[in-house]
Amino acid sequence: MAGVSREAVLDALSRVQDPELGMSVLELRMIKSVEVGQDGVVKVVLALTTEACPLTETLKHDVEAAISELGGKPSVELTVMTKQELDEVTALVRKRYGDGATYTTSSSIPVFGHGDIMKILAVGSGKGGVGKSLMAAMTAVELRRAGFDVGILDADITGASVSEAFGLGGMEVVAEGNKIVPLQTKSGIKAISMNLFMDNPEGAVIWRGPLVTKAIQQFYSDVAWGKLHYLIIDMPPGTSDAAITVFQSLPVDGVVVVSSPQGVANLIVGKFINMAKTVKVPVIGLVENMAYARCPCGDVIYPFGHPSGQETAEKHGIPFLGELPVDSRAAELMDAGHIEDYASREFQEAVKRIRLQAQMLHPSNRLRRDWQLQVGEGGS
């Protein structure tokens, strides 16, 4: 493998992170050996915390991708950590996140107290009508399909739609102690939405800013989310009180921006991106929805103008996460409450890019002591 050394491979692997912890596979001592052959084959032994690790394929794929980007031919062998090795990993996790953190052999998710969420990702656009809620729902769906424990918080208090998309309308919300128990979708996604508390789903929520912001805060702090790999937040439109509350009151790790080809939509999206940058919330990237449509004859048409997402992303210096087509099937399933039955290669690829970008985000340093993981001195 001309020009590529073992050191270069290790450097590449140092950027492959366990999505649950935001720590690299090298930090977690998951890489047991690296051998670079004369024929360009790079042999890596990857040690998992348990044989039942739900992220096996994800970690293996990410290691292979890192090696392939160097021009090498990856050969990844999987093994399982010994109890002694697992204890060492637990010590590392505790050093990073505090004494309450452990790593068990029954699951690869760290075990914390109530409300411990590893990554909190918002999905927003600055305006309505571009498919923000569809993107938020499908992000949760695809992450769940990948084996993660996922929740979705509908922060669009006055325009809630998450409960309808997942077929939760009419279900009763209960409380245990002083916490609201989120409803679970058929695939196991935890969800909370304002419409779940409405007798009439078409009833208007006529609230001033302070009430809306308080509801958003309570949907996070007063809900028993439990252990999650990802909490997806469907953001309210605009750049005023409600959106600011999500960014400044909740420990958001990063935001996915949704746009559409129209020039006016991109103008408003630009305002939203600049707001995120102003309040120092990392922008994971931009997804362009309704970029094109496939005609039954096989032709591709552009009903809302030529796609401009790549150009918009480059203008604002953020990653471009992909183009999504107009698909009546997605709208039909969302309206029917069966969004979890929808699947498309475009959404799958876009969410994969979101996940990979999110891996590079460190856990927020603004986590609340009473319901969130406390980042220790070893964190960043």
N, C-alpha and C positions, 0 to 999 in steps of 0.2 A: 504494500500500500504506500506508494511513493509519496513522501512529504508528510505523512501522518504518523505520529508517534504515539506511544502508550500514554504519554503525558497529555497529548491533544485529546485522546479518547476520554481520559479522566476529567479533563476540563469540560468536555461536552456533557458528560454524565453529571457533573456538578450542577448543571442547570435543569436536570430532570427531577421534578419534585413529586413527592407524595401529596396528592391533592387534598388529603384530609388535614395535613399539618402545615403545609407550606415549607417543609424541610426537604432537602435534596436526598436522593437515594444514597449518596455518599455520606451525608451527615448521619443518616439513620443506619449506616453500616449494612446496607442491603446488597452492596456490590462486594462479593467475596473474592473474585479474581477477574483479571483482564489480561488476555493474551492476544497480541497482534501478530498474525502469521505473515509469511512472505507472500502468500497468495492473496492478501488483502482481506482475509477472514479475521474478524474480531470476535473472539470467544469471551463471553461474559457469563459469570455465574451470579444469578440474581436470587437472593434469599428473601422469601416471603415470611410474614409474621405467622401465618397459619395456612394450611392446605386449602381452607375454605375462604381465603381472601377474596372479596368481591371485586377487587381492583387488579386481579392478576393480569388479565388481558390488557388493561389500560397501562399498567406499569411496563409490561413486556413491550407493548407497541411503542411507548415513549422512549424506552431505551434503544430499541431498534431504529427508531427515527433519528435519534441523536447520532448514532453511529453511521447511518446511511448518509446523513448530511455532510459527513466528513469524506464520503466516498468509499467507506468501508463496507464489507459484507457481514452483516450482523449474524451471530450465532449465539442465542441466549438460552442458557440452561437454567431451569428453575429448581430451587431447593427450598427447604423450610428451616427457619432458625431453630436452634436449640433453646432450651429453657434459659441457659446462661446468656445466650445472645439476646433473647427477648428481654431479660432483666436489664441488660445494658441499654437496650433501646428505651425501656421504660424510664431509666435514669436520665437519659438524654431528653426525653419528652418533659419530664418533671423539671429539669433544669431550665428548659425553654419556657414552659407554660405554668410552672408552679407545682407545689407538692400535691395538689388534688388530682393531677393527671396520671393515668395509667394506660398501659397497652396490654390487652388481654389476648389469650390464645383462642378464645371463642369468636372474636370478631376483630377486624383490623381497625375499627374506629376507636379512638381514645375514649376512655370512660370518665366522664366528668359529672358534676351535679346537674341540677335542673337547668335547662335552657342553654346548653353548650352547643354553639353553632360554629362550624369551622370556617365557612365562607358565606358572606352575605352579599348578594349581587342584585343590584337594582336594574330594571329595564325601563327606559324612558325615551321621550322624543321631544318634549317641549310643546307638542300639540297633539290633538286627538285626530283619529281617522287614518293613521298610517299603519295600524296593525300592531301597536305596542302590546296590547293585552294578548293577542295571538302569539307574539314572540315570547312574552313572559310565560304563557302557558306551555308552549312547546319546549322552552328551555327546561322547565321543570319536568316535562314528560320525557325528554331525551336523556336528561341526567338520571332520572329514575330507571329508565331502560338500561342504562350503563351500570346499574347496581348501587347507586348512591341513595342515601337517605335524604329526602328532599321535602321542603315545605314551600308554600307560596303564600305570600301576604299581599292582599289586595289593598294597596294604599290609596287607590282612587275612590275615596269615600263617596263622593257625589256621583260617580259614574261607574259604580262597581259592576263587574261582569265575571269575575273568576268563578263564583259559585255556580253560575249558569253554564259556563264553559265545561265544568267538570260534573255537571248533573247533580249538584248538591242542594239545589233549591228546594225549600220545603222541609229540609232535615232539621232536627232540633239540635241546638247548641246547648251544651251543659257545662257546668263548672265543678271543679273538684277543689275544695278548699277555697283559696282566694285566686285561683287561676281558671281561665277559660280553656276548655279542651278543644283543640282544633278538630274539625271534621277530617276524615280520611277519604280520599278518592279510591276508586276500585283497584288502582295499582299501588296504593299505599302512600300517596303524596298527602302531606298534612296541609290543610288550607283554612284560611280565615278571610271573610269578606263581609262588608257592611250589609249586603243583601240577605245574609243569613239571619240578621236581627230585625228584618223588616216583615211586617204582616203582608204588605203588598209590594212585590218586587219592583213595580213601576212607580211606587211612591217616591216623591222627591225628597231628598235630604237637604232641607233649606237651613243650612247652618252657616254662621259666620266663621271666619278664619280660626279663632281660638278653639272652637269646638272641634273643627276638622283636624287641627294639629294634635289635639289631645287624643282623639280617636286613633290616629295613626300611631302615636306613642304607646297607647294601651294595647293595640293589636300586636305590638312587639313585646312590651314588658309584662303584660297581664295575661299572656297566652302561654300555655304549657307546651312549648315547642319540643322540649326534650332534646335528645342528641340528633343533630343533623349534620350531614356533610355540606349541604347547600340550603340556604333560604333565599328564594327568589322574590323580589319585591316588584309588583306591578305598580309603577309610579303614577301619580296624578299628572295631568298635563300642566304646562305652564312653568314659570320660574319664580312663582311667588310663595306665599306662606306654606302651602302643603308640600311642595317639592323641596323647599328649604328644610322643612322639618325632617323629611326622610334623610337628607344629606347630613344635617347637623345634629339631630337628636338620636338617630339610629347609627350603629357602627357599621356603615356600609363600606365594604372593601373595594368595590368597583362598580361602574355602571356601564351597561350596554346601551348604545344609542340606536334607535330605529328611525330610518328615514324612508322617503319615497322619492320618485324621480322629479316631482314637480318643483319648480324653482322656489315658490313661496314656502313649500314644506322644508326645503333645505335651508332657507333663510332662518326659519324658526328653530330648526335643529341646531344651527350655528349658535343661536342664543343659548340653547340648553347646554351645549358643549362648553361654552364659555362660562356658564354658571357653575358647572361641575369643576372646571379648572379653578375658578375663583375661590370656591369653598374647599379646594384641595381634595376632591374625590377622584381617584384614578379612573380614566375612561378606558375601558377594556377594548372598545372598538365600535365600529359602526356596521350595522346590517341594513341593506336596502331592500325593503319589502315592495311588493307589486312592481318589480323591476321589468317584468315581461309576462307574456301569456303564451301558452302553446295552443295553437289552433288545431282542431281535430284533423285538419289536412296535413299536419306536421310542421307547418310554418311557425316561426316565432314572431310575435307582434309586440309592439310597445304601446299599450293603451294610454299610458300617462307620460309619454315622452321617453327619449332615450335615457337609459340608466346613467346616473351621475354620482352614485355612491362612492366609487373609487376616488373620483376627483374631490368630493367633499371630504373624505377621510384624509387624503393627502394634504388638502388645504389646512386642515386643523391638526395635522401631525399625529394622527391616531391610526391604529390598525384597521384595515378593511376586512370584515368578517364574512362577506359574501352577499350574493343576490338571491332573493326569494321570489318565486313566480306568483302570479295571481292564480289561485286554485279554488274553484267553487266547492270542491270536496271539503277543504279545510273549513270554509264558512258554514257549510251544512252541518258538519260534525260539531263545530263549536256551538252553533245555535241549538242543536239537539242535546247538548250536554255530554257529548261523546268525543271530546277532543283527544282523549287518550287512545282512540282507535285510529287516529290520523298518523301517517308516516310518510316522509319524503326524504330523498337523498339530500336535497338542498338544506332542509332544516337540520338533518343529522350532521352534515358537514359544518354548518354554521355554529351549532352548539358545541361540536368538538373543538372548533377554534376558540370559542368562548372559554371552554374548560382549560385549554392549554394556556391561554392568556391569563386566566385566573390563577393558575398554578404559580405564576410569577409574583402574585400579590402576597404580601405578608399579612397576617391577621391584624385587624385594626388595633391601634393602641388606645382607642377610646371606649373599650368595652366596660360596661357597667358591672361593678363587683357583685351586685345582688342577683343578676341573672345571666351574666356572661363569663366566659373564660378570662381569667386575669393573666395578662401577658407578663411573665417574669422578667428579670434582668437579662436573661439570655435571649429574649425576643428582640424584635426590631420593628 
